């Protein structure tokens, strides 16, 4: 769904104050222009344009007379809806040094609006871009520009402009309009830019926390090919936190991933949530699940017994991945300060995925009850492999924003 462009008042520029203007106009030009203005006021556009053409046909007109004829032609064409004639007249007026800057901007705004209404989207793009370059930001013109790109299926440019508008609004402390975010997501879907689309749904879920946005957000994360295997456990965990992970098989897969990561206490904690929710311990798989839980309980005891040796070996390792795992285990064992210190040492030493490492530090802080610290850390997670999106989702869960 994309937002609609509101109706804009079409700027018209008649030869205002004709009595005064007559002093600088010859009778041959001034009389038909006076007739054109009278006909325009009566909405007799054909008669008004005929009178303008009569004035334009006068030979050897002064520069002022040429300019005044163009003004009246623009007024008649704009009010009658003749986009081509109005545009041609506006362009001549915009090029003239006689036209004040503000009036030029109004003419460009009128051009863009008229072209959009007439479905002349290439011209609407040109006029909108000229306006924004000359006059600066204008929400109505930006909407016309974005929609004109979008309706031509130029999704890359539509997304580029819309992203810029959204970024500026967020920087100013404003919530982007829901329709803006929807349009941006639609462009990213068309461009098959999964990472960018996921980020946009993070913003939709943040400012407009509807179930559909969370479902789309999580689906985008699940199918994103850029998310590495090392973050799959984190995908399961945010799904669990969002309430969309309910299948027995998913709980089993999540538990096994935690075991493969060398974190048995985390695996046990996750499995226990499966039992609490009713996803585990029932039906034909109950016996197998019980055996797995018993094995994990034993692994937890073994890991606690070997913790000191594991940490000493991790300290001697060339990279910091093992220290991060050892630290996370300490956090899950209840030794929060010690565990977080080990994780930081591991990150300082260097890990294969630094952004994933920061994500795991934030999750460890969360699991250790340090919510404010967790949010601060999660806000620093970047990259394009899904770690930043997972971090943003956790921030949403930890600090829900009401709109």
N, C-alpha and C positions, 0 to 999 in steps of 0.2 A: 504494500500500500504506500502510495506516495502522496505528499501534501499537495493541495491545490493552490494555484496562484490566485491571489485575490484580485478583484477588479480594481484597476487603477484609473484614476481620472485622467482623461487624455488632455494633455496640455495644448492649448490653442493660443495663438499669438496674432490676434487681429490688429489692424492698423489703429491702435487705440487713440482716442481723442482726435477724431478725424478733422474737427473744426480747426484745431491747432495745426494739424498736419497739412491742411489745405494751403497754408501760407507758404509751404515749401514745395507744393506740388502744382504742376501745371493743370489747367482745367481739363485738358485732354486725358490726363491720368487720374486726377482727383475725382472727377464726376463719376466715372464707372466704378471706382473703388468705393465711393459713397453708396452707389447702387448695390454693390456687392455686399456691403455691410448691412444694408437694409434687408436684402434678400436672405442673408445668413440669419439675421434675427428672426425672420419668419420661417426658418428651416426650409427655404426653397433653395436647395443646394445647387441644382442644375442652373438656375438663373444666376445665382451668386458666382458660380465658376465661369459662366459665360461672360459676366461683367469683368471678372479678373482677367480673362483672356483678352477682352477688349482693351483693358488698360495696358496689358503686357505687349499688345501689338503696336502701341504708340512708338514711333521711331525716335531715336536720339534722346532717350530718357536719361535723366541724371542718375548718379549712383544712389542717391537717396530714393528716387522714384523706383528704381530697380529693387531696392531693399524693401520698400513699402509694399510693392506688388507681391514679392515673395512672402512677406508676412501674411498678407490677406489670403494668398493661395494656400499657405500652410493651415490657416484657420479654417477655411472652407473644406479642404481635403480631410483634415482631422475630424471635424464634426460630421462629415458625411460618410466617414469610414473608408475613404479612398487611401489605402495604405501606401501604394506606390507613389501617388502624387504628393501626399503629405511628407513622405520620407525624402523625396527629391527636394521639396521646398525646405524642409528642416536642414538637410545637408548643406544647402546653399547659405542658409542663415547661420548655421554653426561655423561655417568657414569664414564668415564675415567678421571683420574687426569691430563692426558696429554693435554686434550682439553682446550684451553683458555675459559674464561667465555663468552667473546663476541661471540665466535664460537658456544658455547652451545646455546646461545640465538638465533643465526641465525638458528641453526638446529631445535629448537623448533618451530620457526616461519615457517620454511619449512614444518615441520610435520603438523602443524595446517592447513596451506594452502593446502597441498596435500590431507589431509583427508577431508577437506571441499569440494574440487573440486571433490573428489571421492564419495561424499555424505555419508562418514563415519562420521556422526555427533557426535556420542559418543566419538570417538577418537579425533575429532577436538576439542571437549570441553576439554578433558583431556590435550591435548597439549597446548591449549590456556591458560588454568588456570595455568599450570606449567610455561609457559612463563611469564605471568603477575606476578606470585609470585617471579620468579627469576630476571626478568628484569625490572619490573615496567610497568607503563602505556604505551600503544601503540595503537593508534587508529585503525590500521588495524587488530590487534589481537583481540581487543575488539569487533570490528564488526563481525569477524568470530565467536567469542564466543556467542555473542547475537543471530546471525542468526542461529547458530547450535542449541542453545536451542529452538529458535522459531520454526525451522523446525521439531524438535522432539515433538512439542506441549508442551514443558516445559515452559509454559507462565510465571509462577511465577519467575523462574530464569532469563528468558529473560528480564522480566520487572525489576528485581532487578539490573541486571548489567547495563541495559540501563538507569535506573534512576540515578545510580551512575555517569555514564558518563555525563548525562545532568546536574546534580547538580554541577559537577566539572566545566563544561563549563560556567554555569551561574555565579558561584562564581568567575571565572576568567574574568568576564565581556564580555564573548562571547555569541553570539546567537547560541543555539543548531541548528543543521541541521534539516530541516523540516522532512526529512525521519526518523530521530531518534525519533522525537516526534510522528510521525505517527505510527511507530512501537510500541512505548510504549503504545499509545492509543489502538492499536489493541490487545496487550496483556491484557490490563485492561478490554477491552470489553469481551474477552474470559474468563477472571477470574470473570466477573460480579462484578467488583469493581467500582461501579458507582461514588463514591466520588473521587477516584484516577483518573478515566477517565475524570471527569469534570475538575479537576485541570490541567490535561495535555492539554485539549482543551483551557483552559485559556492561557496557554503558547503558543499554536498554534495561538490563536487569537492575542496574544501580539506581537509575532515575525513575524507572517505571516497573517495579518488581512484580511482574505478572507471571503466573506459572508457565505460560507459553514461551516467554522469553528465556526462563531458566531451562526449559526442556530443549529449546533450540540451541541455547548456549552449550549445554552439556553434549548434545548430539554433535555439534560442530567440533568439540574437543575430542570426542571419541573417534570421529572419522578423519581427523586431521592427520595426514601422512607425515607431517613434520615432527609430531610428538614422538620422541625416542622411547625405546623400551625402558630406559631408566626412570621415566616419568609415568609409566603405566599404573604403578601402585598409587601415585598421587591422583591420577584421573579417577580411579576407583574411590579413593577417599573423599574427594569433593562430591562425587555422585552420592556417596553415603550421607554426607553432611546435608546435601540438598534434598534428600528424601527420595531419590529416584533409583537407588540401588536396593532392590528387594528380592531378586531371584536367588535361589539357593546356590546355583552355579556361580553367580557373580561373587557371592560371599566366599565360596571355596577358592575361586581364582585369586581374589584379593588376599586371602590368608596365605596362599601358597607363594604369591609374589613377595609378601613381607618375609616369609621364611627364606626365600631365595636371596633376598637382600641382606640376610644375616641379622634380622631383627625379630627374634622369637617373641619377645614380650609384646611388641606392637602387633604381631600376628595373633597372639592370644587375645589381646584387647579387642581387635577387630572381630575375631571369631565370636567372642562373648557378646558383641553387639548383634551378631547374627542370631544367636540363641535368644537374646532378649526380644528381638523383633519378631521371632517366630519363623524366621527363614531357615534356621537350622534346628536339628533335633527332631524332625518329624519325617514321616513317610519312610520309604525304603532306604534312603541314604543315611538314616540316623546312626546306624552302627558304624558306617565308614567315617562319618563326621566325628563320632566319639573317639574312634581310634586315632584320628588325626589330632584331636585336641589333646589326648593323652601324650602323644608324641611331642607336641609343642610344649606342654607343661614340663616335660623332661628336658627339652631343649633350653627352656628358660633357666632351669636350675643349672644346667651345664654351662650356659653362657655367663651366668653370675659367677660361677666358680672360676671360669677362665678369664674374667674381665681384666684383671691386672696384667696377665700375660698378653692378652690381645692388645691392650693399650700400649704395652712396651714394644711389641712388634710393630704396631701401627706407627709409633713415633720414629722408628728406624726406616720405614718404607720411603721410597723416593718421592711419592706423591701423597696427597692428604686424604684420599678417599676412605682409607681404612680408619683414619682418625675420626672422620665424620660419622661413620657407622658406629664406631665404639662410643662416641659421644652421645649419639642418639639413643643407644642402648642404655647408657647411664641415666639419661633423662627418663626413659620409660621405667627404669628401676627405682626412680624417685630421687636420684642424685642429680638434681636439676643444674645447680651451679657448676658442678664438676663436668657434667655432660656438655653443657653449652660452651664451656671453656675449651673442651676437646674439639668440638665442632669448629669453633673459631680458629683453633690452631690448624686444623685440617684445611680450612679454606685459605688461610694465609700461606700454607705450604703449596697449595695448588691442587685443583681437582679437574677432572676431564670436562665437566660442564659447570662452569662457575655460576651461571644463573640458576641452574638446578640446585647447586650447593646453597645459594642464598635462600632459595625456596625451602629447602630442608631445615635450614637454621630457623626460619620463621615458623615452620610447623613444629619444630622441637620446642621453641619458645611457647607456642600455643599449647602443646601437650603438657608442658611444664607449668601451665597456669600463668604465664607472663603475657597476657593478651595485648597490652599496650606495646610491649617490645615486639611482639609478633607482627602486629600491624605495621609498625615502623619499618621492620625488616622486609616484610612482604612488599611494601611500597617501592623498595629499591630493586626489585627483580625485573629484569628486562629480557631482551632477546626475542626471537621469533619462533622458538621451538615448542611453545606451549607453556613454558614455565611461568612467564609473565601473566598469561591468561589464568592459569590455575591460581597464581598469587592474588590476582584481582578478585577472583571468585571467593577466595577465603576472606579477603578484606570485606566483601559484601556480606558474607555470613557473620563475620565478627562485628561489623559496624553497619547494620542495615540502614539505608537512607530512605526516609519517607519523602515522597514527592506530593 
